[in-house]
Amino acid sequence: MKHSIPTYDLSDISKHRFHIKRMDRNTYHAEDILIDKGIHRDSHYIFTFMESGHVKMMVDFNIIEAKNATIFCVLPGQVHQGLLMDKVNGWFVAIKSDLVPDTVRSVFEESLEEIQPLTVDKIWVEKLSSTAAILHTFYKDEMQASKEGSLVIQSLLHSFIGIFALIYSKENSSQIGNENRSLQLTREFKIMVRQSYKSMKSPSEYAEKLNISRGYLTEAIREVTGKPAQHWIHQEIIIEAKRLLAFTHLTVKEIAYELGYNDHTYFSRLFSKLEDQSPSEFRNANR
């Protein structure tokens, strides 16, 4: 157990801003991708397309399981661990955040629900497989060395992850074309919270950044999610607290400071109130 959760950067596996690998028994051991790293998080996105096989993994304390043709995305900062990979065939793409188009990032980072694996039908399997295969053939140093080659690679890469975003957005009950102001505000608020929860703890601070009143923000968030704005701020704080409690040796006091609380006793009371157990009780139960 360490004083920080291992965080891997894309530079650990590639000198480029993205990396693509074929997953099958003929090319390499698929287990190397998920199993060998143990509990960790990445500073980049991971887009996984499984044509066939069986995968089980832990993502932020949730057990995710997928079989056969499935797509899934792990966001930067999420703590995860591979638990099972059996007869997996498909593609694995890791990509730096700044290379992911805003339209794709918004689908995942502003999602109002937890991201789950999605089953894909035969038509999408064919499209994803062919796009990934072409992208893989261009994943060569000589192609990335020229402007023209880089443009081709970037277009193919955007096509591949764009298909992920398209499929996930279709699964979202709130279609973009039907978004009202409350839903737009909720999405903006939630992505802002993910970025700033350590330094901004009050709905008033987010309302000010969004140039609206606290009352309007609270009303909009509650209309869309059924929960007040403060609930979602606390959610981000609590999930990071749980990560640090379960997977590091940091003391409760050190975790409180890490999360932006000067008063660690206040943090402990807040955690206990929201989780019906103290930080120490959670740590003991999840070691």
N, C-alpha and C positions, 0 to 999 in steps of 0.2 A: 504494500500500500504506500502510495507516495503523497507528497504535499500538493500535488496538482494532478489533474487528469491528463494522461498523455494526449497531445494534440498533434496530428500529423498534417504536414503541408504537402502540397502537390510536388514540391521540389524533391521530396523524399523518394518519389517513384518516377519522376519525369523531369527533364530539363525544359519541357514546353509548358504552356499554360493549360493544357488539358492532356488527358491520357485515355486511350481506348484499348481494351483487351477483349479478346475472344475467350469465352468460358466454355471449355469442353475438355474431355479427357485426353484428346489427341494433341492439344497444344500445351497444356500445363495443368497443374492441380488447382481446380477452382477454389479449394479450401484456403489457398494462400491469401485470397482477397479478403475474406471475412474472418476466418478462424484464427489465423496466426497472430493478428494484432491484439487480440484480447479486448478488454474494455478500453475504449478510446473515443476521441472525436476528431473530426477533420475540419480544416479551415476552408474546405472547398465543397462543392456539391457532388453528390454521387447519384448518377442515373443508372439504374439497373434494369435491363430487359431480359427476362428469362423466357426462352422459347419452350423449354421443358425442364422437368426436375422438381426438386422439393427443397425449399429454403426455410429456415427458422432463425430469427434473430431478435435481440432485445434492443429496443430503441426508446430511450428515456423511460425505462421501467415497464414499458409495454412489450409483450411478446407478439412479434409479427410473424405470421406464417403464410407462405405462398406455395402454390403448386401449379405446374404446367405454365401456360402462356400468361405471364404477369409482368407488369411494370411497377417500379417503386422508386421513390426519391428520398434520399437522406439529406437534410439541410446542414449547412455549416454550423458547428457548435453542438449538434445533437450528440448525446453520448450513446454509443451503440456497441454491440458485440455479436459476432456471428456464433450461432449455436449449432447449426446443422446445414450442410450442403450435400445433397444426394443426387447424383446423376444430372447435374446442372449443365444445360447448354444455353448459350445466349451471349449477351454483351454487357460489358461494364465500362461506364464512361465517368471519369472524374474531371471536373472543370472548375477553374477559378471563378469566383463570384463575379468579378468585373468583366468576364467574358460572356456571362449569361445575360441575354437581352432583358430589359425591364419588363416586357410583356410576359416573359416566361417566369421571371422571379416573382412577379406579382401573384401568379397563380398559386405558387407554393408558400411564399412568405406571408402573404396576406390572407391565406386560407382561414376560414372561420371554423374549420374542423381539423382534427388531427389527420395527417396524411396516412392513408392506408394503401396497401398493395391493390392494384386494380387488374382484374382479368381482362385480357384483350382477345378479340375474335380473330379469325383467320386472316381477314383483310388487313388489319393493322399489324399482325405478325409479319406478313409478307412485306409491308411497307417499311417497318422498323428493321427487319433483317437485311433488306436490300440497301437501305440507307446506311446502316452501320457497316456493312461489308464494303461499300464503296468508300466510306470515310476511312476505314482501316487501311485500304490500299494506298491512300494518299498520306497516311501518317508516317512520313519519312522525312529525314533531315533535309534532303535536297529539295523536297516540295515546300517545306516551311521556310526555307532560306530565301525564296523569292517572293515578291509582293503578289505576283499572280497566283503562285501556289498557295500562299497563305489565304488569299481571298477565296479560292476554291474550297480549302479546308474549312474555313470559317462558315461558309455558306452551307456546307454539308453538316457541320456540327450544329448549326442553328436549326437546320431541318430536323435533325434527329431529336434534339431536346424540345423543339417546337411541337413535335407530334405528342410527346409526353404532356406538354401543357394543354394541347388541344383536347386530348382524351380526358385529362383531369378536370378541365373547365366544363366539359359536357356533363361530367358526373355531378358537378356542383349544382345544387337546386336553384341557386340564385344566378341566373344567366346574366352576363355582362350587359347585354342589350336592355335588360329590364331593371338595371340598377337605379335606385333612387338616391337622394342625397344622404339619407341615413346610412345606407349600405356603403356608399363611397367613403363617408367619414369613418365608419367602423373599420374598414380595410386600412385606411391611412393611420388610424389610431393604433391598430394592432401591430403594424409593422414598425411604427415609431416606438411602441412599448418594448418590442423585442430588442431594439437598438439602444434604448436609453433607460431601462428599468433600474439600473444601478445608481443613476444620478437623479432621475425624476420619479418621485414616488406618489405625487398628487395629481388627480385628474385636472386640477386647475392649471398645472404646468403644461399639460398636453393641450388643453383647450387654448391656452395662450399661443402655443406654437402653431395651432391650427387656425388661429384668428377667429375663434368663436367663444361663446360664453361657456362656463362650466355646466350650467343647467342644460344648454342645448346639446352639449357633448353627451352628458349623462342620459338625456332623453333618447338621443339617437342610438347610443350603444345598447340601451335596454330594449328599444324597439326591435333591433335586429337580433340580439343574442339572448334576451330575457334576463341578462345579468347587468349590474351597474359597471361603470368604467373601472372603479377601484378593484373589482373582482379580477379583471384581466391583468392589471398591474401586479396584483398579488400572485396570480398564476405563474407569471414569468419568474418572480422572485422565488417562489416555493419550488419550482422544478429545478432551478439552478442550485438552490439550497440542498435539495435531495441528492442531486448529482455529487455535490461536494461532500455531503455527509456519508454517502454510501461508498464513494470511490476514492476518497483521499483521507489523510490523517490530520487534516486541519482541525483545530479545536473549534468549538461552537463560536467562541469569541472571534477567532480569525475569519471564520466564514461570514459572520455578521459584518465585519469590516470589509471583506471582499465584496459583499453585496451592497455596500454603501451605508451601513448603519454604524454610527458612532457609539450608540448605546446597545450593547449586545443583549442586555436583559430585555429590552423592548422587542428585539428581533425574536428572542426565545418565546416571549409571550405571544407574539403574532403567529409564529409557527405553530405553537401549541393550540391556539384558538382555531386556526384554519385546518389543522390536520388531526385534531383530537389526540395528539400525543406530542411529547416534547421532542426537540431535536435529538437528544441523546437516546430516547426510546426508539425513534425512527432509525437511527444509526445502528443500534443493537439488533433491531429486527431485520435489517437489510445488509448486514455484513455477509 
